[in-house]
Amino acid sequence: MWMAKADALDRQSRGEPIPEEIQRLLGELIASATSSGEVLDIYEAAGMPKPSLSDLTPEFVAKTQQARNPHLAIEALRKLLTEEAVASTRNNMVRQRAFSERITELMNKYTNQQLTSAEVIAALVEMSREVAAESQRGLHFKPALTSDELAFYDAVAQNESAVDLQGEGKLADIARGLVQVMRRDVRTDWTVRDDVRAKLRSSIKRLLVVNGYPPDQQPAAIKLVMEQMESMALRFAADRT
C-alpha cells in the first residue's frame, strides 16, 4: 500500500480528520505513482528533506516551511512524530495518550484554519524535540527511573494535587514499588483471573496508603496503574518463565 494512503488510513483509524486539500493532493499523487509504477515518497513529493529527530535545526524548519507542498510537509512531519512518539514511550500509556492528544489537537486547529502551515510545522518540530528527549526523562530522578518505573510515575503523577502534596521524590518511590509488585505478582493469565486482579489492586492500594497518597485520588490512580500493568503484563510474565 502506498505510504500516503497508509498514512491517511492511519489518521482515520485514530479519529483524526484529513483536510480536503491533503486528501486531494494524496489522491493525485497516488494516482500519478500508480500509473507510472513508481514508489511514492511523501517527503520528496512535499519538496522537503526526510525528517530526522536528531537534526531539527532552524535551517530544517525554514526549509520545511518553504516546501512546495506545505500540506504534505505537515503530513510527513505528523507521521514521523507519531511513529517516534510511540517508539520512545513504548509501554507508557500516559505519555502515549498525551502526545497523541496533543498531535490531534494541533492538527484539528490546522484543519479549522486556526493555525497557518508555518505555525503548525514549527509546533510539530518543537514537539518532536520533546519526543527526542523522552528517553532521557528518567535521568531527572535520583536515583534515575527506568522506563517501566517512569511509566508508573506518570500514572500516579497524573493528579497535580498528588504531585504538589507529595513531591516528585515520593511519587518516584511509589513507582519503584509498583514495578516490584509487578515482578512479584504478575502471572500470564492475571488479566482474566478476578482473584489475581483483586490481589494486585489490593497491593497497589496498600502501597499508595503506606506512602501517603491522597485518599480521594487513590481510585483514579489505581485504575490507571492497573491499565498500565495490563500493557506490560505479557512482558513481565515472560520474564518470570
The 8 nearest C-alpha neighbors of each residue, nearest first, counted from 0:
[[1, 2, 5, 4, 3, 38, 39, 6],
 [0, 2, 4, 3, 5, 39, 29, 38],
 [1, 3, 5, 4, 6, 0, 39, 41],
 [2, 4, 6, 5, 1, 7, 25, 41],
 [5, 3, 7, 1, 6, 2, 8, 0],
 [6, 4, 8, 2, 3, 7, 9, 1],
 [5, 7, 3, 9, 4, 8, 2, 10],
 [6, 8, 4, 10, 9, 5, 3, 11],
 [7, 9, 11, 5, 10, 6, 12, 4],
 [10, 8, 6, 12, 7, 11, 5, 13],
 [9, 11, 15, 7, 13, 8, 12, 14],
 [10, 12, 8, 14, 13, 9, 15, 7],
 [13, 11, 9, 14, 10, 8, 15, 7],
 [14, 12, 10, 11, 15, 9, 8, 103],
 [13, 15, 11, 12, 10, 16, 103, 9],
 [14, 16, 10, 13, 11, 103, 17, 12],
 [17, 15, 18, 14, 11, 10, 107, 110],
 [16, 18, 19, 22, 21, 15, 7, 10],
 [19, 17, 21, 20, 110, 16, 22, 109],
 [18, 20, 22, 21, 23, 17, 24, 110],
 [19, 21, 23, 18, 22, 24, 70, 17],
 [22, 20, 24, 18, 23, 19, 25, 70],
 [21, 23, 19, 25, 20, 24, 26, 18],
 [22, 24, 26, 20, 21, 25, 19, 27],
 [25, 23, 21, 27, 26, 22, 28, 20],
 [26, 24, 28, 22, 27, 23, 21, 29],
 [27, 25, 23, 29, 24, 28, 22, 30],
 [26, 28, 24, 30, 25, 29, 31, 23],
 [29, 27, 31, 25, 30, 26, 32, 24],
 [28, 30, 32, 26, 31, 27, 33, 25],
 [31, 29, 33, 27, 28, 32, 26, 34],
 [30, 32, 28, 34, 29, 33, 27, 35],
 [33, 31, 37, 29, 35, 30, 34, 36],
 [32, 34, 30, 36, 31, 35, 29, 37],
 [33, 35, 31, 32, 36, 30, 37, 29],
 [36, 34, 32, 37, 33, 31, 30, 38],
 [35, 37, 33, 34, 32, 38, 31, 39],
 [38, 36, 32, 35, 39, 33, 34, 31],
 [39, 37, 32, 40, 36, 1, 33, 2],
 [38, 40, 32, 41, 37, 1, 2, 29],
 [41, 39, 43, 42, 44, 38, 2, 3],
 [40, 42, 44, 43, 45, 39, 3, 75],
 [43, 41, 45, 44, 40, 47, 49, 46],
 [42, 44, 46, 45, 40, 41, 47, 48],
 [45, 43, 41, 42, 46, 40, 68, 71],
 [44, 46, 68, 42, 71, 72, 43, 47],
 [45, 47, 43, 66, 44, 67, 42, 68],
 [48, 46, 45, 63, 42, 66, 43, 49],
 [49, 47, 50, 42, 46, 43, 63, 59],
 [48, 50, 42, 47, 51, 43, 75, 76],
 [51, 49, 48, 52, 76, 79, 55, 54],
 [50, 52, 53, 54, 49, 55, 79, 48],
 [53, 51, 54, 55, 131, 127, 50, 128],
 [52, 54, 51, 55, 131, 128, 50, 56],
 [55, 53, 51, 52, 56, 59, 50, 57],
 [56, 54, 52, 59, 53, 51, 57, 124],
 [55, 57, 59, 58, 54, 60, 61, 53],
 [58, 56, 60, 59, 61, 55, 62, 54],
 [57, 59, 61, 56, 60, 62, 55, 63],
 [60, 58, 56, 62, 57, 61, 55, 63],
 [61, 59, 57, 63, 58, 62, 64, 56],
 [60, 62, 58, 64, 63, 59, 57, 65],
 [63, 61, 65, 59, 64, 60, 58, 66],
 [62, 64, 66, 60, 65, 61, 47, 59],
 [63, 65, 61, 117, 62, 66, 60, 120],
 [64, 66, 62, 63, 61, 67, 69, 117],
 [67, 65, 63, 46, 68, 69, 64, 47],
 [66, 68, 46, 45, 69, 65, 47, 44],
 [67, 69, 45, 66, 71, 70, 72, 46],
 [70, 68, 72, 71, 66, 73, 67, 116],
 [71, 69, 73, 72, 68, 21, 74, 116],
 [70, 72, 74, 45, 73, 69, 68, 75],
 [71, 73, 69, 75, 45, 70, 74, 76],
 [74, 72, 76, 70, 71, 75, 77, 120],
 [73, 75, 71, 77, 72, 76, 78, 70],
 [74, 76, 72, 78, 73, 77, 71, 79],
 [77, 75, 79, 73, 78, 74, 80, 72],
 [78, 76, 74, 80, 75, 79, 73, 81],
 [77, 79, 75, 81, 76, 80, 74, 82],
 [78, 80, 76, 82, 77, 81, 83, 75],
 [79, 81, 77, 83, 78, 82, 127, 84],
 [80, 82, 84, 78, 79, 83, 77, 85],
 [83, 81, 79, 85, 84, 80, 78, 86],
 [82, 84, 86, 80, 85, 81, 87, 79],
 [85, 83, 81, 87, 86, 82, 130, 80],
 [84, 86, 82, 83, 88, 87, 89, 95],
 [87, 85, 83, 89, 84, 88, 82, 81],
 [86, 88, 84, 89, 85, 83, 133, 134],
 [87, 89, 91, 85, 86, 84, 95, 90],
 [88, 90, 86, 87, 91, 85, 95, 92],
 [91, 89, 92, 88, 230, 231, 150, 227],
 [92, 90, 150, 88, 93, 94, 89, 95],
 [91, 93, 95, 94, 90, 96, 227, 150],
 [94, 92, 96, 95, 91, 97, 154, 153],
 [93, 95, 97, 96, 92, 91, 98, 88],
 [96, 94, 92, 98, 97, 93, 99, 88],
 [95, 97, 99, 93, 94, 98, 100, 92],
 [98, 96, 94, 100, 95, 99, 93, 101],
 [97, 99, 101, 95, 100, 96, 102, 94],
 [100, 98, 96, 102, 97, 101, 95, 103],
 [99, 101, 103, 97, 102, 98, 96, 104],
 [100, 102, 104, 98, 103, 99, 105, 97],
 [101, 103, 105, 99, 104, 100, 98, 106],
 [102, 104, 100, 106, 101, 105, 107, 99],
 [105, 103, 101, 107, 102, 106, 100, 108],
 [104, 106, 102, 108, 107, 103, 101, 109],
 [107, 105, 109, 103, 108, 104, 110, 102],
 [108, 106, 110, 104, 109, 105, 103, 111],
 [109, 107, 113, 111, 105, 106, 110, 114],
 [108, 110, 106, 112, 114, 107, 111, 113],
 [109, 111, 107, 112, 108, 18, 106, 16],
 [110, 112, 108, 109, 113, 107, 114, 106],
 [113, 111, 109, 114, 110, 108, 115, 107],
 [112, 114, 108, 111, 109, 115, 110, 107],
 [115, 113, 109, 112, 118, 108, 119, 116],
 [116, 114, 118, 117, 119, 109, 112, 113],
 [115, 117, 119, 118, 120, 69, 114, 70],
 [118, 116, 120, 64, 115, 119, 121, 69],
 [119, 117, 121, 115, 116, 120, 114, 122],
 [118, 120, 122, 116, 121, 117, 123, 115],
 [121, 119, 123, 117, 122, 118, 73, 116],
 [120, 122, 118, 124, 119, 123, 125, 117],
 [121, 123, 119, 125, 124, 120, 118, 126],
 [124, 122, 120, 126, 125, 121, 119, 127],
 [123, 125, 127, 121, 126, 122, 120, 128],
 [124, 126, 122, 128, 127, 123, 121, 129],
 [127, 125, 129, 123, 128, 124, 122, 130],
 [126, 128, 124, 130, 129, 125, 80, 123],
 [127, 129, 131, 125, 126, 130, 132, 124],
 [130, 128, 126, 132, 127, 131, 133, 125],
 [129, 131, 127, 133, 132, 128, 84, 126],
 [130, 132, 128, 129, 133, 52, 127, 134],
 [131, 133, 129, 130, 135, 134, 128, 136],
 [134, 132, 130, 136, 135, 131, 129, 87],
 [135, 133, 132, 136, 87, 131, 137, 146],
 [136, 134, 133, 132, 137, 138, 139, 131],
 [137, 135, 133, 138, 134, 139, 132, 140],
 [136, 138, 144, 139, 143, 135, 140, 149],
 [139, 137, 143, 140, 136, 135, 144, 141],
 [138, 140, 137, 136, 143, 141, 135, 144],
 [139, 141, 143, 138, 142, 137, 144, 168],
 [142, 140, 143, 139, 138, 144, 168, 171],
 [141, 143, 140, 144, 138, 139, 137, 171],
 [142, 144, 138, 140, 141, 137, 139, 145],
 [145, 143, 137, 148, 149, 140, 138, 146],
 [144, 146, 148, 147, 149, 137, 143, 138],
 [145, 147, 149, 148, 150, 144, 137, 134],
 [148, 146, 150, 149, 145, 151, 178, 91],
 [149, 147, 145, 174, 151, 150, 144, 146],
 [148, 150, 152, 146, 147, 151, 144, 145],
 [149, 151, 91, 147, 153, 148, 152, 146],
 [150, 152, 154, 174, 148, 153, 149, 155],
 [151, 153, 149, 174, 154, 155, 150, 171],
 [154, 152, 156, 150, 151, 155, 157, 149],
 [153, 155, 151, 152, 156, 157, 224, 223],
 [154, 156, 152, 157, 220, 153, 151, 170],
 [157, 155, 153, 158, 154, 162, 152, 161],
 [158, 156, 155, 154, 153, 159, 220, 161],
 [157, 159, 156, 161, 160, 162, 155, 216],
 [158, 160, 162, 161, 163, 157, 156, 164],
 [159, 161, 163, 162, 158, 164, 213, 165],
 [162, 160, 164, 159, 163, 158, 165, 213],
 [163, 161, 166, 159, 160, 165, 164, 156],
 [164, 162, 160, 161, 166, 165, 159, 167],
 [165, 163, 161, 162, 160, 166, 213, 212],
 [166, 164, 162, 163, 161, 169, 170, 167],
 [165, 167, 162, 168, 163, 169, 164, 170],
 [166, 168, 170, 169, 171, 162, 165, 140],
 [169, 167, 171, 170, 166, 172, 140, 165],
 [170, 168, 172, 171, 167, 166, 165, 173],
 [171, 169, 173, 167, 172, 168, 152, 174],
 [170, 172, 174, 168, 169, 173, 152, 167],
 [173, 171, 169, 175, 170, 174, 176, 168],
 [174, 172, 170, 176, 171, 175, 177, 169],
 [173, 175, 152, 171, 151, 177, 148, 176],
 [176, 174, 172, 178, 173, 177, 148, 171],
 [175, 177, 173, 179, 174, 178, 172, 180],
 [176, 178, 180, 174, 179, 175, 173, 181],
 [177, 179, 181, 175, 180, 176, 148, 182],
 [178, 180, 176, 182, 177, 181, 183, 175],
 [181, 179, 177, 183, 178, 182, 184, 176],
 [182, 180, 178, 185, 179, 183, 184, 177],
 [183, 181, 179, 180, 184, 185, 178, 235],
 [182, 184, 180, 181, 179, 185, 178, 186],
 [183, 185, 181, 180, 182, 186, 199, 195],
 [186, 184, 181, 236, 182, 183, 189, 232],
 [185, 187, 189, 236, 188, 184, 232, 235],
 [186, 188, 236, 189, 233, 185, 232, 237],
 [189, 187, 186, 190, 191, 192, 185, 195],
 [188, 190, 192, 186, 191, 195, 187, 196],
 [189, 191, 188, 192, 196, 229, 193, 195],
 [192, 190, 189, 188, 193, 196, 195, 194],
 [193, 191, 189, 195, 194, 190, 196, 188],
 [192, 194, 196, 195, 197, 191, 189, 190],
 [193, 195, 197, 196, 192, 198, 189, 199],
 [196, 194, 198, 197, 192, 189, 193, 199],
 [195, 197, 193, 199, 198, 194, 200, 189],
 [198, 196, 200, 194, 195, 199, 193, 201],
 [199, 197, 195, 201, 196, 200, 202, 194],
 [200, 198, 202, 196, 201, 197, 203, 195],
 [199, 201, 197, 203, 198, 202, 196, 204],
 [202, 200, 198, 204, 199, 203, 205, 197],
 [203, 201, 199, 205, 200, 204, 198, 206],
 [202, 204, 200, 206, 201, 205, 199, 207],
 [203, 205, 207, 201, 206, 202, 208, 200],
 [206, 204, 208, 202, 207, 203, 209, 201],
 [205, 207, 203, 209, 204, 208, 202, 210],
 [206, 208, 204, 212, 210, 205, 209, 211],
 [207, 209, 211, 205, 210, 206, 212, 204],
 [210, 208, 206, 211, 207, 205, 212, 204],
 [209, 211, 207, 208, 212, 206, 173, 169],
 [212, 210, 208, 209, 207, 213, 165, 214],
 [211, 213, 207, 210, 208, 214, 161, 217],
 [214, 212, 216, 215, 211, 161, 217, 208],
 [215, 213, 217, 216, 212, 208, 211, 218],
 [216, 214, 213, 217, 218, 219, 212, 220],
 [217, 215, 214, 213, 218, 219, 220, 158],
 [216, 218, 220, 214, 219, 215, 221, 213],
 [219, 217, 221, 220, 216, 222, 215, 214],
 [220, 218, 222, 221, 217, 216, 223, 215],
 [219, 221, 217, 223, 222, 218, 155, 224],
 [222, 220, 224, 218, 223, 219, 217, 225],
 [221, 223, 219, 225, 220, 224, 218, 226],
 [224, 222, 226, 220, 225, 221, 154, 227],
 [223, 225, 227, 221, 226, 222, 154, 220],
 [226, 224, 228, 222, 227, 223, 221, 229],
 [227, 225, 223, 229, 228, 224, 222, 230],
 [226, 228, 224, 230, 225, 229, 223, 92],
 [227, 229, 225, 231, 226, 230, 232, 224],
 [230, 228, 232, 226, 231, 227, 225, 190],
 [229, 231, 227, 228, 232, 90, 226, 233],
 [232, 230, 228, 229, 234, 233, 235, 90],
 [233, 231, 229, 235, 234, 228, 230, 236],
 [232, 234, 236, 235, 231, 237, 187, 230],
 [233, 235, 237, 236, 232, 231, 238, 230],
 [234, 236, 238, 232, 237, 233, 231, 182],
 [237, 235, 233, 187, 186, 239, 238, 234],
 [238, 236, 234, 239, 235, 240, 233, 187],
 [239, 237, 235, 236, 240, 234, 182, 233],
 [238, 240, 236, 237, 235, 182, 186, 185],
 [239, 237, 238, 236, 235, 187, 186, 234]]
